[in-house]
């Protein structure tokens, strides 16, 4: 695949994430006066106070960052394009969807569903080179231009102030539901950004490394990496690493425990 084709794929995914974030806002959260923090939450509050369309406020509040991004000659043109495309599609979609009735009448369920949809959208945009809300991006610890990341470094304080203001304006029940929505946004942003790996690395520390290694190879077809001996045990205990699929994890652990009930098991991220 050529670089231009890769750019078109990234633009498509950034646009899809922006549409998802807009749908989560306008179809789940905004009809129930729920906030998600960050500059998005600021836009919702200003929209409520001024009767301005949310899509217009999103453009206005992000405009300074967008101009800085577009004028940053150190950034690759494709990076600037992806950042601008994400904000543009998000704002236009939010404008087009307002006002629409909530898809879910119950505020609590709408908070959870909206948080999931927005978080997936934010994560997709960040993963493929754009950004929508610098506060959410900073909370997800994503590498961003310094002028964007500066906003994200204060995400806890900004979100706390927003939730307090939302409680005063919309009621404390809505504020509690907003906290739930914010939690789902953060979690799903991280999941969509980093993916959901189906494999994990199992670390096994045991005195029966040869027997366990043979069982893993013969029964499950696994490759095993033997690490250095544990010095505290005079070299009797050895550690080994083995990549396992999530669906077979419990079966492998059960077999290892049957061979050595005293072994130590821990799960490591697959990139370690």
N, C-alpha and C positions, 0 to 999 in steps of 0.2 A: 504494500500500500504506500503511495507517495505521500509526501508531507502535506500537500494540499488536500488530499483525501482525508488524512488524519485531522486536519484542521476542520474540515466540514463535519466530521463525526463529532469532534469536540464542541463545535458550535451547536449542533443538533442536541447534544446532551445537556449543554449549558441552557439552551432554550427550554428543553423539557423540564429541567430542574426549576427554572424560573416560573414556568407555567404551574408546576406542582405547588410551589411556594405561594403563588397568587391564589390558587384554588383553596389552599388551606386557610389563608387569611379570610377571603371573602365568603367562602361557603361554609366555614365552620366557626371561626373565632369572632370576626367583626360583628355578625348578627347578634351574638350573645355578649358583646362588650368585653371580650377577653383580650388580654395582652400577651405578647411573647417576649417582651424585653427588647433591648437594643434600639437601634434607630427605627426599626419597624414599629416597636411599641410607641416611640415618640411620635411617629407619623400618625398612628391610630389616635393618640390623645389629641393631637392638633386637629385632626380631622373631626373629632367629636366637638371640640371647642369652637372651631371656625366654620364648620359645615363645608369645608373644602373636600374635594374628592381625594381619596387615599392615594390613588395613582399619581396625582399631581404632587402631593406632599412627598411621596417617595422620591420622585425626580428632583424636587427642590432641595431636600435634605441631603441627597447623595450627590448633587451637582458639584459642590466643591471638590469632593474626593474624585469624582469622575473626571473633572478638568485636570486635576493633578496627575491622575493616571494617564490620561491621553497626552499630556505634555511631557511626561517622563521619558526622555530619549534613551535612558539606560535600559528601559524595558523593551523587549521584542515587540514589533508591531502586532503580532498575533496575540500576545498577552494583553495588550491594550484593547484589541478588538474583542476578545472574549469577555473582558471586564465590562466594556461598554454594552455589549450585546446582552449580558445577563441582566443588568440594571434596566435597560430599555424594554426588553421583553417582559420582565417582571412588572414594571410600572404600567405598560400598556395593557397587560392581561388583568391587572388589578383594577384599572380604570374600566375595562370592558365588563368585568364581572360585578361591578357595583351599580345599583344595589340588587343583590340577589337574596332570596330567602335561604335560611340555614338548611342544610341537608339533613341535620339531626336536630330535633326540637329540644332534647335534653341537654342542658348546659355542660354537665360533667362529661358525658359521652362525647359531646362535640369538642370539648377541650382536648381529650385524649386523641380523637381522630384527627383534629386539626394539627395538633403538635406532631403527630407521625407524618402527615402529608407534608407539612412545612419542613420538618427536619430532613426528610428524604430529598426534598427539593434543594435545600441549602447544601446538603452534602454532595449532591450531584454537581452543582455549580462549582463548589470549591474543588472537587476532585478533578474536574476537567478544565480548570484554569480561570474561572470567573470568581466573582464575589457579589453577594447581595447585601448582607448586613455585616459591617465591619466588626460589630460587637460580637455577633454570633461566630464569625470567623475567628476572632481572637480567642473566644472561649474554647473553640475546637482546636486551638494551638496550630493553626495553619500558617505556613510561611506566606506573608503578604508584604506588599510595599510598606515601608516604615510609616508613612502617613496614614495608611489604613489600619495597620496593626496597633498604632497608638490609641485608637478608639477602643479596640478590643481588649487592651490591657486593663481597662477599667470596667470590664463587663459586670462584675459583681456589684459594684457601687451603682452603676447606671440602672441595672435591673432592679435593685432594691428600691431605688427612688421611684422608678416607674410603677412597681407593684404597690408601693405605698400610695402614690397618686391615684392609681386605678382603684384601690380600695376606697379612697375618699370619694371619688367621682361615681363609681359604678356599684359600690357596695362590697363588703368583705367576703361575701360568698363568691362573687365574681373574681375577687383577688385570689382566693384559694384555688379556684379552678384555673386561673391564669398561671399559678405556680405549677400546677400539674401539666398544663400545656407547655410551659417553658422547659420542664424536665424532659418531656417527650421530644421537644425540638432539639435540645442539646444531645440527648442520647441517640436519636435517629440521624442527626447530622454526623456524629462520630461514626456510626455504623455505615452510612452511605459513603462517607469520605474514605474510610479505611477498608470497606468491604466486610464480608462475613465469611472468613476462611473456613472451609470444611475440614481442614486438617490441623492438627496440633502436634507439638513436640512433647513427648513424654520422657521425663528424666527418671531413671531407675537407679537407685543406690542399693546394692545387695552384695552378700557374700557368695551368692550362687549365680554369678554373672554368666558363666559358661552354659549352665543348664537353661537359664531364662533366655539367653541369646539364641540358643539352639531351638527352643520352643517357638520363639517369635519368627525365626526364619522358616522353620519347617511347617508350622501350622498356619501362619498368617502371611508368609512371604515377605516379611519385613527386613529391611536392612538396619543393622544396629551399629552404632558408633561407640566404641569403648573409650572412656576418658581415663585420666590418671587415677591410680588407686587412692583411696582415702587415707591420708597419713595418720590419722588418729587411730586407725584400726590395724596398724602394722602392715598395711597393704592387702589385708584380707577382703575388705569391701571395695568394690569398684562401682563407678557410675557409668551408665550408658544412656545414649539418646536414641529415640526411635520416633519417627513420624507416623502418626496414626490418624485414621479418618474418624470423624465424630461418631458415626454410626457404629463403629466397631470398638470405640474406646472402652465402653463398659465391659465387653467380653474380654478384651486384652488385659484389662486391670484385674478382672476376676481370675484369669489364668495365672497371672504373675503372683497374685496373692496366694493362690493355691500352692505354687512352687516355693514361695518364701514369704510367709506371713509377717516377717519382721522387716521386710524391705521398705525403703522410703520412696514414695512416688510424688512427683510434682509435674505440673503442666506449664510449659513455657510457650511464649508466642512463637509462631512458626518462623519468624524472621531472626530469631536468636541463633 
